[in-house]
Amino acid sequence: MINKKLLKYAAKVKSELCIAVILKYVFFFSNAGGNVQFTYIAHWNIVNRLKCRYNIIKILQIILTALSAGGFLASIIGDIPCLSWLGGATSALSLGFNIYMLQFNLPDNIKQHTDAANELWDIREDYHSLIVDFDDLDSGHIREIRDKLKDRVSQINKKYPGTDARAFAKAQKDAKKYMFKKGEANKLLNIYDFSENKSE
């Protein structure tokens, strides 16, 4: 449904744009902004997943190192051969985890996905601002901003690792967590909600 703001803007620029074109722009920016939002959430989902994996591996490394050292010391002091086998097995497992950490470099992956999410948040806010200020811009300026935003998103996608299907599917479920309910933002910022007073 066409809102009053769009109708007002259509009347203002009717010599330049028809209402169908205006709606096309709004539809495009809403979808583009929504895609950026989903990708932003997906990156954070990957960050949380990698952090969890990293913490588990670090804990396992500590346990394996302790078992390895304890096994070797006990085998030497107590002259129990089976403990040296335990120490050797845990040392091999610990080495495997170290090789995995070196190969996949989880801390660097976490940083890259975090940086990508932070940059996408700025673009998401720019899309939101563009939709809010839509009626104050002419068509040439709108197209210019559109092209710049597309280029910025493209650069981020090339610069950082992409998301995966698992993270994106979870992002679709988590999207509502990033939205305020009616009046919630006003209460958070201690701003008077005029809509509540109007309804009374």
Secondary structure, DSSP 4 states (H G I P E B T S, - for coil): ---HHHHHHHHHTTTT--HHHHHHHHHHHHHHHHHHHHHHHHHHHHHHHHHHHHHHHHHHHHHHHHHHHHHHHHHHHH--HHHHHHHHHHHHHHHHHHHHHHHH-HHHHHHHHHHHHHHHHHHHHHHHHHHHTGGGS-HHHHHHHHHHHHHHHHHHHHHS----HHHHHHHHHHGGGGSPPTTHHHHHTT---HHHHHH-
